[in-house]
Structure formats: structure tokens, C-alpha cells
Amino acid sequence: MPEPYENSKTERPDLHRFMGIVRRRHLQFLIPLFAGWLLVWGASWIIPSRYKSTTTILVEQPTMPQNYVVPNISDDLQDRLQSITTQILSRTRLLQIIDRLHLYSDMRKGTTPEEKVDHMRKDIDVELVRDPQKEDISAFRISYSADDPHVAQEVTTELTDLFISENLNTREQESQSTTNFIEKQLEDARASLAEQDAKVQEFESRHTGALPTQQQSNLQILSGLQQQLQNEQDALNTAKQQKVYFEAMLQEERASAQAKPVPQNPASAAIANDLAAVDAQLDKMHADLADLSSRYTDKYPDVVNLKAQIAKTEATRNTLLARQRGAMTGAGGANSGLSESGRQIESQLQANEVEIKNRESAIAGLNGRIGQYQGRLNMEPTTEQELSDLNRGYEQSKANYDDLLKKKNESEMATNMEKTEQGERFTRLDPPSLPLKPDFPNRLKFCAMGIGVGLALGLVVAGSFEFMDDRIHSEKEIKAMLPFAVISEVPEVVSPLDEERTKKRATLGWATTAIVFVAILAGSVVSYLQS
């Protein structure tokens, strides 16, 4: 093509030139436009129709407030829904639906079950619906596409029932699994608590009397024993002083009496042996009474019974003493010729010696018991520390057990709530729709795409013709080619034949334009009505 002047590059677009191109190339533009549109739009009537059935499942929150029953499963609905979707879209589940409803029977012979499953997965669509304010999942949609609208509706119904039932089963199983886990932990905690309790009981049994809780009682008993010891020691000192006194008086009586050999009286010796046995028994009873009196009151049954036995034993002792004195008297003055006064002093001396012996025995018993209680008091700091460690372990085990017991009760309530379907559940808002119009292909969209394809094709064709045309079509192009200005012009001579030919071309152009636009408009209307 001829090169224009350099200053022509900065000129504005020439409307007359553009209109000239439209007049010359309208057929080259309209025919490709119509052909492209017709090709794309016509394909939408050839492609097999696909019908989509859709239903919406609402995610309902638990009817029981969480303040009363706390759910014991994960609250992440998106993860749980993804898990449920994976289970439902598994090979086994989908093959059961395919075999029961005879899906994809029109596929080519030799199609494997895996290919059918993959094809069905592509036909299923699960879309989440979120709350615009909370961004939480409030519902989700399940869709299935098929060649038959009734098949699409039936399969969508199957999938909906699977989602609802699988959610109930999943929540119930997860809840029951949580409860079983807590019960196992509770059993372990119960065994640990029993073990800690056994350790505490064994320790308390092994250290009876030296426990921290018995410190005050031990101090009171020790104080009572020390008071008894002081009384016994005072009484022993008094008895020893009396012994010295009796011995001095008896020595005087013997010095004044004539020494005569006295035969031994066998009856008196037997009575003396019995008397010694009774005194030993009394000593033991007095020691037991002192032990009981340090722990219990005088009205305690064991104290009352022991006092009664002591009274009986003392009465027996008095009887033996009387018999001994009678035997000694009947022996005809067998007391070395002592006078009656001397015999009384000797008898008192014997009783005094018995008392001293009893006092010394009681003091020895009291010293032993005092040492025992002092040892208990000395052991109490160590015992208290050990018992504190054991009790701390017991309290920790008990706190853990109580916490698990509370969680177990709450988990059982949550599981019962899931079993009675009062927890979070899926509810079908509407039955799966029966599609009356195909979801694919969308003929209105194909019509719009056809227009776009036709426009692009028409521009390419018309532009190509214009680019390859090297003719001059306007005076301005001629002036641009000349190196000098044009002084005068020769007017164009148009013959009647040329005018007639120009009119025919214009009529053909307008007719073609009208046909193309009417056809496209009619196709768009039909596509809209079918969508």
C-alpha cells in the first residue's frame, strides 16, 4: 500500500474511511459472524443435555443448650463434612449406588468399575453455604448431573440420605469412642486411687500411735503416765521409810525376846506361795488399769471390769493374809518367841515388803510406757513428712479421679444426646429437585459465546480482505501519494449501470445484515426460553 505523509500519523481516525471499509467489507464481516455464531450455537443443540438435581441440607445446632450438655466431639464441621464426603464418595459406596440404579449402562462396553466411579465423582458436587455474618457453615448443597432428570433426582435423594445417616453415625461413634476412652482412663485412675489409699492405710496401721493426728493424745497420755510415775515414786519412798521403821522396831522386839527354835509350819509356807502369786496378779492388773486409765475414762467398760477384778483379787489376798496369821498363831508361838506386838510388826513388815515390790514393778512398767510414748513423739516429725507425701499423692489421684468421673458423666450425657438425635444434625430443607430444563449445555451462554466467536471471525476475515486489497478507494489517499498540491479535480462520471449495481449491493448488504441480526436475535430468544 502507498505510504502516507508523516504528519498523517498524528491525525484523528477518519470516519469517512471507516464507513468506506464498512460499505466494502460488510459481507466479508457478516457471513463469518453468522457462520461462527451458528457453529457454536448449533453445537449446543447437538451436545447431549445434562440435568442437575440439587437439594440443600441445613446444619441444625443441638436442641440442648451447651450450658447443660457439652458435646464431646470435634466442633470443626468442615473437617467432619470432608471426612463424611470422603466416606460417601468411596469406591464401595458409589458402586453400590451404580449397581442398584443401573447408572452409566450406556457407556462403552468394557468400561471398568473404577472408570464408572470416577465418572460419578465428577457428576457429584458438594457446595458449602456459609453464614455471611459469622462465616460459619450453615448449610451445604448436594447436586448430581445425569442425562435423565429422574435419575438425577433419584441419585441426589440417595446421596442426601447417605449424608444425613452418615453424619448421625459418625457423631454417635465419635461420641461413644470419647466416652469409652474416658471410662478407660477412669478405671486406671480408680486403680491408682485404690493403690494410694492402700499405701496410706498400711502406713497408718504400721505407725499406729505415732501419727500426727495422735500427737495431742500422746502428750496427754505421757503427762498422765509421768504423774502416775511421780505418785508411785512418792509412794515407794514412803514405803521404804516405813520398812526402815518396821525393821528397827522388829529388831528391838527380837532383842528383848528369848531366842527359841521354832519348827517350820508347812501350811504357812503354802499360804505364802499363794499370797505371792496373788500379789503378782495384782501387779499386772494395776499396770493394765494404769494403761487403760491413761486412754479412757473411769466409766469405760474395760476399766470398770478390771477394777472389779482387782477388788476380788484384793479380797482373796486379804483372806490369804488372815489364814497366814492364823497358821502362825496356831503353831504355838512359832514366831521365835515374839510377843503379840512383835508379831504384828513382823506382819506389817512383810506387807510393806510386798508393797515395795509392787511399787517397784509398777514404776518399771510406767518407765517402759513413758519411753514408748516419748519414742512415738520423737518419731512424729518423720512420720508426718512421710504421711504428708502419701496424702499428697492420694489427693492428686483423687482429684484426677473426680475430674475424670465428672467428664465421664458429661460424656455419657453427650453420647445419649447424640443417640436420641438431639445433637447437631443435618436436615433436608427441600426434596431433591426434578430438573425440567437441562443444566448443560446452557444454550443462552453458547449463544453469547457464538456471537463473540462470530465477531472475532468476522473481524479477522474482513481485516484480511482489506489488508490484501491494494486499490485506492478515496481522494485523500491519492492526495497523500502526490508530492504536490492538487489544483483542480475531474468529477466522477457515474453511469446508470453503475448506479443500479451500487443499489443492488446496498440492498444485498442491508438484507444480509437484517437476516443475520434477526437470526441471532431469534436464536437468543429461543435459548433464553429453553434455559
HUWO-V516122 format. One record per residue. N is the residue number from 1. RES is the residue in three letters. PHI is phi in whole degrees, -180 to 180 (none if undefined). OMEGA is omega in whole degrees, -180 to 180 (999 if undefined). D_CENTER is the distance of its C-alpha to the mean C-alpha in Angstrom with 2 decimals. Layout:
BEGIN
{{N	RES	PHI	OMEGA	D_CENTER} {N	RES	PHI	OMEGA	D_CENTER}}
END
This chain:
BEGIN
{{1	MET	none	-180	83.87} {2	PRO	-68	180	86.08} {3	GLU	-84	176	84.63} {4	PRO	-77	175	84.63} {5	TYR	-65	-177	85.66} {6	GLU	-64	-178	83.20} {7	ASN	-75	179	83.04} {8	SER	-74	-179	81.98} {9	LYS	-69	-178	78.45} {10	THR	-95	-179	77.79} {11	GLU	-75	178	79.08} {12	ARG	-71	179	76.80} {13	PRO	-55	-177	76.01} {14	ASP	-88	-178	79.12} {15	LEU	-66	180	78.47} {16	HIS	-64	179	81.70} {17	ARG	-66	180	80.76} {18	PHE	-63	178	77.35} {19	MET	-65	177	79.04} {20	GLY	-64	178	81.49} {21	ILE	-64	180	78.71} {22	VAL	-62	-179	77.16} {23	ARG	-65	-177	80.59} {24	ARG	-81	-169	81.13} {25	ARG	-114	-176	77.67} {26	HIS	-66	179	76.26} {27	LEU	-70	177	76.78} {28	GLN	-62	178	75.23} {29	PHE	-89	-174	72.19} {30	LEU	-69	-178	71.96} {31	ILE	-64	175	72.37} {32	PRO	-62	178	69.50} {33	LEU	-58	-178	67.39} {34	PHE	-67	-178	67.98} {35	ALA	-66	179	67.59} {36	GLY	-65	179	64.26} {37	TRP	-62	-177	62.91} {38	LEU	-64	180	64.24} {39	LEU	-65	-178	62.76} {40	VAL	-72	-179	59.19} {41	TRP	-67	178	59.39} {42	GLY	-66	178	61.03} {43	ALA	-64	180	58.30} {44	SER	-67	179	55.82} {45	TRP	-93	179	57.91} {46	ILE	-96	-180	58.05} {47	ILE	-62	179	54.35} {48	PRO	-59	-179	52.65} {49	SER	-76	177	50.71} {50	ARG	-123	-178	46.94} {51	TYR	-108	-178	45.31} {52	LYS	-112	174	41.73} {53	SER	-103	-174	39.83} {54	THR	-131	172	36.89} {55	THR	-141	-179	34.36} {56	THR	-112	179	31.68} {57	ILE	-111	-179	28.26} {58	LEU	-89	176	26.63} {59	VAL	-93	-179	22.87} {60	GLU	-91	178	22.46} {61	GLN	-76	-179	19.66} {62	PRO	-57	177	18.24} {63	THR	-73	178	21.07} {64	MET	-89	180	18.98} {65	PRO	-60	-179	18.32} {66	GLN	-68	175	14.82} {67	ASN	-68	-179	16.21} {68	TYR	-93	-179	16.49} {69	VAL	-131	-179	13.63} {70	VAL	-91	178	10.47} {71	PRO	-60	-177	9.49} {72	ASN	-110	177	6.33} {73	ILE	-128	-177	7.66} {74	SER	-65	179	8.98} {75	ASP	-92	-179	11.67} {76	ASP	-79	-176	14.02} {77	LEU	-66	-177	16.73} {78	GLN	-64	178	19.16} {79	ASP	-65	-179	17.26} {80	ARG	-66	178	16.48} {81	LEU	-65	177	20.14} {82	GLN	-65	178	21.40} {83	SER	-65	179	19.72} {84	ILE	-64	179	21.24} {85	THR	-62	178	24.53} {86	THR	-62	-180	24.66} {87	GLN	-68	-177	24.26} {88	ILE	-70	-180	26.88} {89	LEU	-86	177	29.25} {90	SER	-70	-177	29.16} {91	ARG	-60	-177	32.56} {92	THR	-65	-178	32.13} {93	ARG	-63	-176	31.11} {94	LEU	-68	178	33.82} {95	LEU	-64	177	36.48} {96	GLN	-63	179	35.89} {97	ILE	-68	-179	36.58} {98	ILE	-61	-178	39.52} {99	ASP	-70	-177	41.10} {100	ARG	-72	-178	40.61} {101	LEU	-101	178	42.03} {102	HIS	56	-179	44.49} {103	LEU	-82	175	43.43} {104	TYR	57	177	45.34} {105	SER	-73	-179	48.17} {106	ASP	-88	178	50.67} {107	MET	-71	-175	49.49} {108	ARG	-61	-178	51.94} {109	LYS	-67	-180	52.48} {110	GLY	95	178	50.53} {111	THR	-69	-177	47.37} {112	THR	-78	176	44.46} {113	PRO	-59	178	41.28} {114	GLU	-62	178	39.35} {115	GLU	-67	176	41.70} {116	LYS	-63	179	41.19} {117	VAL	-63	178	37.40} {118	ASP	-62	179	37.78} {119	HIS	-65	-179	40.21} {120	MET	-69	178	37.91} {121	ARG	-61	178	35.00} {122	LYS	-69	-179	37.45} {123	ASP	-82	-179	38.37} {124	ILE	-98	179	34.81} {125	ASP	-135	176	33.43} {126	VAL	-118	-176	30.00} {127	GLU	-120	180	30.14} {128	LEU	-83	177	27.38} {129	VAL	-118	-177	28.45} {130	ARG	-105	175	26.99} {131	ASP	-72	-176	27.48} {132	PRO	-63	-179	30.16} {133	GLN	-88	-177	29.01} {134	LYS	-96	-177	25.21} {135	GLU	61	176	25.24} {136	ASP	-95	178	22.49} {137	ILE	-77	-180	23.00} {138	SER	-102	180	24.67} {139	ALA	-167	173	26.28} {140	PHE	-153	-177	27.59} {141	ARG	-110	176	30.90} {142	ILE	-118	-179	31.80} {143	SER	-131	175	35.36} {144	TYR	-142	-178	37.52} {145	SER	-109	179	41.09} {146	ALA	-150	178	43.82} {147	ASP	-72	-179	47.60} {148	ASP	-111	-179	47.62} {149	PRO	-62	180	46.04} {150	HIS	-68	177	45.34} {151	VAL	-65	179	43.58} {152	ALA	-60	179	41.46} {153	GLN	-66	-178	40.51} {154	GLU	-66	180	39.79} {155	VAL	-67	178	37.56} {156	THR	-62	176	35.64} {157	THR	-62	178	35.14} {158	GLU	-62	-179	33.81} {159	LEU	-65	179	31.36} {160	THR	-62	179	30.22} {161	ASP	-62	179	29.60} {162	LEU	-64	180	27.67} {163	PHE	-63	-178	25.35} {164	ILE	-66	-178	24.75} {165	SER	-69	-179	24.26} {166	GLU	-67	177	22.17} {167	ASN	-64	178	19.72} {168	LEU	-62	-179	19.47} {169	ASN	-65	-179	19.15} {170	THR	-64	180	16.57} {171	ARG	-64	180	14.27} {172	GLU	-65	-180	15.02} {173	GLN	-66	179	14.51} {174	GLU	-63	179	11.14} {175	SER	-65	179	10.08} {176	GLN	-66	178	12.01} {177	SER	-63	177	10.69} {178	THR	-63	179	7.08} {179	THR	-63	179	9.16} {180	ASN	-63	179	11.44} {181	PHE	-64	180	9.25} {182	ILE	-65	178	8.19} {183	GLU	-62	178	11.93} {184	LYS	-65	177	13.10} {185	GLN	-63	179	11.52} {186	LEU	-66	178	13.05} {187	GLU	-63	177	16.31} {188	ASP	-64	178	16.49} {189	ALA	-66	178	15.95} {190	ARG	-65	178	18.61} {191	ALA	-65	178	20.96} {192	SER	-65	179	20.64} {193	LEU	-65	178	21.35} {194	ALA	-63	178	24.30} {195	GLU	-64	178	25.60} {196	GLN	-64	179	25.56} {197	ASP	-65	179	27.23} {198	ALA	-64	178	29.84} {199	LYS	-64	180	30.64} {200	VAL	-65	-179	31.22} {201	GLN	-64	-180	33.35} {202	GLU	-65	179	35.35} {203	PHE	-66	180	35.99} {204	GLU	-64	178	37.14} {205	SER	-67	-179	39.33} {206	ARG	-74	-178	40.84} {207	HIS	-116	178	41.59} {208	THR	-61	-179	42.76} {209	GLY	95	-179	45.10} {210	ALA	-118	-179	43.88} {211	LEU	-82	-180	40.53} {212	PRO	-59	-179	40.00} {213	THR	-71	-179	39.86} {214	GLN	-102	-177	43.33} {215	GLN	-63	-179	44.98} {216	GLN	-63	178	46.74} {217	SER	-65	178	47.95} {218	ASN	-64	178	49.23} {219	LEU	-64	179	51.09} {220	GLN	-65	179	52.72} {221	ILE	-64	179	53.71} {222	LEU	-62	179	55.07} {223	SER	-63	178	57.06} {224	GLY	-64	179	58.50} {225	LEU	-65	178	59.43} {226	GLN	-65	176	61.13} {227	GLN	-67	177	63.09} {228	GLN	-63	179	64.11} {229	LEU	-61	179	65.12} {230	GLN	-63	179	67.26} {231	ASN	-65	-180	68.89} {232	GLU	-65	179	69.59} {233	GLN	-65	176	71.05} {234	ASP	-62	180	73.26} {235	ALA	-66	178	74.38} {236	LEU	-64	178	75.07} {237	ASN	-61	178	77.20} {238	THR	-63	-180	79.12} {239	ALA	-64	179	79.65} {240	LYS	-65	177	80.91} {241	GLN	-63	177	83.36} {242	GLN	-64	180	84.56} {243	LYS	-62	178	85.03} {244	VAL	-60	-179	87.27} {245	TYR	-65	-180	89.21} {246	PHE	-64	179	89.62} {247	GLU	-63	179	90.64} {248	ALA	-64	-180	93.32} {249	MET	-66	-180	94.69} {250	LEU	-67	178	94.71} {251	GLN	-63	178	96.51} {252	GLU	-65	-180	99.17} {253	GLU	-66	-180	99.54} {254	ARG	-70	179	99.92} {255	ALA	-66	-178	102.43} {256	SER	-86	-179	104.58} {257	ALA	-91	177	104.37} {258	GLN	-80	-179	106.40} {259	ALA	-81	177	104.60} {260	LYS	-127	178	104.89} {261	PRO	-70	-177	103.13} {262	VAL	-117	178	100.77} {263	PRO	-68	-179	99.74} {264	GLN	-75	179	96.05} {265	ASN	-95	-179	94.75} {266	PRO	-63	-179	92.30} {267	ALA	-66	180	90.84} {268	SER	-66	179	90.01} {269	ALA	-66	179	88.16} {270	ALA	-66	180	86.00} {271	ILE	-65	-180	85.14} {272	ALA	-65	178	84.20} {273	ASN	-65	178	81.75} {274	ASP	-62	-180	80.13} {275	LEU	-64	178	80.00} {276	ALA	-65	179	78.18} {277	ALA	-65	179	75.54} {278	VAL	-65	179	75.01} {279	ASP	-63	178	74.68} {280	ALA	-64	178	71.97} {281	GLN	-64	178	70.06} {282	LEU	-63	179	70.41} {283	ASP	-59	180	69.12} {284	LYS	-64	179	65.93} {285	MET	-64	179	65.48} {286	HIS	-65	178	65.98} {287	ALA	-66	177	63.36} {288	ASP	-63	179	60.82} {289	LEU	-65	178	61.70} {290	ALA	-63	179	61.16} {291	ASP	-65	-180	57.68} {292	LEU	-67	-178	56.69} {293	SER	-67	179	58.27} {294	SER	-74	-178	56.20} {295	ARG	-112	-174	52.96} {296	TYR	-127	178	54.01} {297	THR	-83	-179	56.46} {298	ASP	-69	-179	59.90} {299	LYS	-90	179	58.67} {300	TYR	-63	-174	56.13} {301	PRO	-56	-179	57.33} {302	ASP	-64	179	57.61} {303	VAL	-66	-180	59.68} {304	VAL	-63	-179	61.98} {305	ASN	-65	-179	62.57} {306	LEU	-66	177	63.26} {307	LYS	-64	178	65.76} {308	ALA	-65	178	67.54} {309	GLN	-65	178	67.83} {310	ILE	-62	180	69.20} {311	ALA	-62	178	71.75} {312	LYS	-64	-179	72.92} {313	THR	-65	177	73.14} {314	GLU	-65	176	75.17} {315	ALA	-63	177	77.50} {316	THR	-63	179	78.02} {317	ARG	-63	179	78.77} {318	ASN	-62	178	81.33} {319	THR	-63	179	83.00} {320	LEU	-62	178	83.25} {321	LEU	-62	179	84.76} {322	ALA	-65	179	87.33} {323	ARG	-66	179	88.23} {324	GLN	-63	179	88.56} {325	ARG	-64	178	90.96} {326	GLY	-66	179	92.94} {327	ALA	-65	180	93.27} {328	MET	-66	180	94.44} {329	THR	-71	-179	97.03} {330	GLY	-67	-180	98.30} {331	ALA	-76	175	99.04} {332	GLY	72	177	102.18} {333	GLY	75	-178	101.32} {334	ALA	-81	-177	99.21} {335	ASN	-102	172	97.76} {336	SER	59	177	100.28} {337	GLY	75	179	102.70} {338	LEU	-71	176	100.35} {339	SER	-76	178	101.11} {340	GLU	-60	178	98.94} {341	SER	-64	179	97.56} {342	GLY	-67	178	96.85} {343	ARG	-66	177	95.02} {344	GLN	-65	180	92.79} {345	ILE	-65	180	92.02} {346	GLU	-64	178	91.20} {347	SER	-63	179	88.91} {348	GLN	-65	179	87.12} {349	LEU	-65	178	86.81} {350	GLN	-63	178	85.17} {351	ALA	-63	180	82.70} {352	ASN	-65	179	82.04} {353	GLU	-64	177	81.29} {354	VAL	-63	180	78.85} {355	GLU	-63	180	77.13} {356	ILE	-62	179	76.93} {357	LYS	-63	179	75.39} {358	ASN	-64	-180	72.79} {359	ARG	-64	-180	72.03} {360	GLU	-65	177	71.58} {361	SER	-64	179	69.28} {362	ALA	-64	179	67.19} {363	ILE	-65	178	67.04} {364	ALA	-63	178	65.84} {365	GLY	-63	180	63.09} {366	LEU	-66	178	62.06} {367	ASN	-63	177	62.01} {368	GLY	-63	180	59.76} {369	ARG	-68	178	57.32} {370	ILE	-63	177	57.44} {371	GLY	-63	179	56.64} {372	GLN	-63	-178	53.71} {373	TYR	-71	175	52.19} {374	GLN	-66	176	52.92} {375	GLY	-63	177	51.08} {376	ARG	-61	-179	48.04} {377	LEU	-66	178	48.15} {378	ASN	-69	-179	48.50} {379	MET	-82	-172	45.46} {380	GLU	-62	178	43.22} {381	PRO	-59	179	42.03} {382	THR	-67	179	40.87} {383	THR	-63	-179	39.44} {384	GLU	-64	180	37.61} {385	GLN	-65	-180	35.97} {386	GLU	-63	179	34.92} {387	LEU	-66	178	33.65} {388	SER	-64	177	31.77} {389	ASP	-63	179	29.94} {390	LEU	-65	180	29.13} {391	ASN	-67	178	27.99} {392	ARG	-65	176	25.78} {393	GLY	-63	178	24.01} {394	TYR	-66	-180	23.86} {395	GLU	-64	177	22.44} {396	GLN	-64	178	19.68} {397	SER	-64	-180	18.85} {398	LYS	-68	178	19.14} {399	ALA	-64	178	16.92} {400	ASN	-64	179	14.14} {401	TYR	-65	180	14.97} {402	ASP	-63	179	15.13} {403	ASP	-65	179	11.75} {404	LEU	-67	178	10.21} {405	LEU	-65	177	12.75} {406	LYS	-64	179	11.84} {407	LYS	-64	180	8.16} {408	LYS	-64	178	9.89} {409	ASN	-64	179	12.47} {410	GLU	-65	-180	10.47} {411	SER	-67	178	8.71} {412	GLU	-65	177	12.34} {413	MET	-64	179	13.75} {414	ALA	-65	179	11.75} {415	THR	-66	177	12.89} {416	ASN	-63	178	16.33} {417	MET	-64	179	16.42} {418	GLU	-68	-179	15.94} {419	LYS	-67	178	18.57} {420	THR	-89	176	20.95} {421	GLU	60	175	20.58} {422	GLN	-105	176	19.71} {423	GLY	-88	178	16.78} {424	GLU	-64	-176	17.51} {425	ARG	-144	178	20.46} {426	PHE	-98	179	23.43} {427	THR	-126	179	26.85} {428	ARG	-78	-179	30.15} {429	LEU	-70	-179	32.32} {430	ASP	-136	175	35.57} {431	PRO	-64	177	36.76} {432	PRO	-55	-175	37.39} {433	SER	-72	173	40.65} {434	LEU	-98	-175	43.89} {435	PRO	-68	178	45.33} {436	LEU	-94	179	49.04} {437	LYS	-123	-179	49.66} {438	PRO	-68	175	48.60} {439	ASP	-83	177	45.85} {440	PHE	-143	-2	47.60} {441	PRO	-80	174	50.14} {442	ASN	-86	-172	50.32} {443	ARG	-67	178	54.09} {444	LEU	-67	177	54.27} {445	LYS	-68	177	52.38} {446	PHE	-62	178	54.61} {447	CYS	-63	179	57.59} {448	ALA	-66	178	56.52} {449	MET	-65	178	55.88} {450	GLY	-63	177	59.29} {451	ILE	-63	179	60.94} {452	GLY	-63	179	59.36} {453	VAL	-64	180	60.47} {454	GLY	-64	178	63.93} {455	LEU	-62	-180	64.34} {456	ALA	-64	-180	63.47} {457	LEU	-65	179	65.76} {458	GLY	-63	179	68.60} {459	LEU	-65	-180	68.41} {460	VAL	-66	-178	68.53} {461	VAL	-66	-179	71.47} {462	ALA	-63	179	73.42} {463	GLY	-64	180	72.82} {464	SER	-65	179	73.95} {465	PHE	-62	-179	77.19} {466	GLU	-67	-179	77.86} {467	PHE	-68	-178	77.22} {468	MET	-82	-180	79.63} {469	ASP	-85	-179	82.33} {470	ASP	-101	179	84.86} {471	ARG	-82	177	87.21} {472	ILE	-99	-173	88.10} {473	HIS	-118	-179	87.18} {474	SER	-151	179	88.12} {475	GLU	-66	-178	90.83} {476	LYS	-64	179	88.37} {477	GLU	-68	178	87.59} {478	ILE	-66	180	91.34} {479	LYS	-62	180	91.85} {480	ALA	-69	-178	89.01} {481	MET	-83	-176	90.73} {482	LEU	-81	-180	94.16} {483	PRO	-85	-179	95.04} {484	PHE	-138	-176	97.20} {485	ALA	-77	179	97.09} {486	VAL	-88	-178	98.27} {487	ILE	-87	-178	101.45} {488	SER	-142	-178	101.87} {489	GLU	-126	176	100.08} {490	VAL	-99	-178	101.42} {491	PRO	-66	180	100.06} {492	GLU	-73	178	98.28} {493	VAL	-102	-177	100.46} {494	VAL	-108	179	98.41} {495	SER	-88	177	100.09} {496	PRO	-58	180	99.46} {497	LEU	-66	178	97.89} {498	ASP	-65	179	95.38} {499	GLU	-64	-180	94.55} {500	GLU	-65	-180	94.05} {501	ARG	-66	179	91.88} {502	THR	-65	179	89.77} {503	LYS	-65	179	89.29} {504	LYS	-63	180	88.21} {505	ARG	-64	178	85.64} {506	ALA	-65	179	84.31} {507	THR	-63	179	84.23} {508	LEU	-64	180	82.43} {509	GLY	-65	180	79.90} {510	TRP	-66	179	79.14} {511	ALA	-66	179	79.00} {512	THR	-63	179	76.60} {513	THR	-61	-179	74.45} {514	ALA	-65	-179	74.44} {515	ILE	-63	-179	73.63} {516	VAL	-62	-176	70.75} {517	PHE	-71	177	69.17} {518	VAL	-66	180	69.77} {519	ALA	-64	179	68.25} {520	ILE	-65	180	65.17} {521	LEU	-64	179	64.87} {522	ALA	-64	178	65.29} {523	GLY	-63	179	62.71} {524	SER	-66	179	60.25} {525	VAL	-63	179	60.88} {526	VAL	-62	179	60.41} {527	SER	-64	179	57.17} {528	TYR	-64	-180	55.87} {529	LEU	-68	-179	56.75} {530	GLN	-85	-177	55.06} {531	SER	-85	999	51.81}}
END
